[in-house]
Amino acid sequence: MTTPNVLILRAPGTNCDQETAYAFELAGGRAEILHVNRLLENSAAFDDFQILCIPGGFSFGDDVAAGRILAGMIQNHLADALARFKDAGKVILGICNGFQVLIKSGLLFQSDEHGPPATLTWNDCGRFDDRWVRLAVQGEGGVMLDSVESLYLPIAHAEGKFLASDEETLKRLEAAGHLVLRYAGGENPNGSMLDVAGCRDTTGRVLGLMPHPERHIDQTHHPRWTRGEGSETGDGLAVFRGAVRYFA
């Protein structure tokens, strides 16, 4: 099996980079954490990696809006390099703040003459929400959700409500198979349209999700593991294994 190199992209305020790197290494990858400034200095560094992950946290303090500043840096300075990365058949994962960056930078969905087709905005409750949620995979999940039907993962965000630009666009995104991860069991912690918790691009190699798979990779991460609940391998590890397995 080929061991893919994984780039964990860090920015000021990122706080899940170490956990995400560990999850990728546990899944069989070789992870390296790089600050966004190193990529701005040398965007050719992307060539050394097969997987890019933008982890969770509060990049640049979520000033302006969650993920907006890092997304702007990508749009203005790294768009060409990341287009080449994506066109080369590589894999991109965005977790929580990383999902916000993927959407707001255009890496996940391309804008049209009316602007971006969707965004992630404030939870209906108007505050930060931290809880465990049940998730279901809808249709073809793509590389990182291949053979996955359900997940039990924690969320921790204030701006996780998936909002399409209009109902027609929402229907188009659903029909195209982009809305692959949904809150299940009657849970929708942020008011997302169609219970959307994560999306994939047309290739299936780019995935963004609000829940944190890196926070459930071991049975002891399960909130009720002392009562015998949860499996030996935490649900979230499947996401990282999917990305690594793609390069087998």
Secondary structure, 3 states (H helix, E strand, C coil): CCCCEEEEEECCCECCHHHHHHHHHHCCCEEEEEEHHHHHHCHHHHHHCCEEEECCECHHHHCCCCCHHHHHHHHHHHHHHHHHHHHCCCEEEEECHHHHHHHHHCCCCCCECCECCEEEECCCCCCCEEEEEEEEECCCCCHHHCCCCEEEEEEEECCCEEEECCHHHHHHHHHCCCCCEEECCCCCCCCCHHHEEEEECCCCCEEEECCCHHHCCEHHHCCCHHHCCCCCECCCHHHHHHHHHCCC
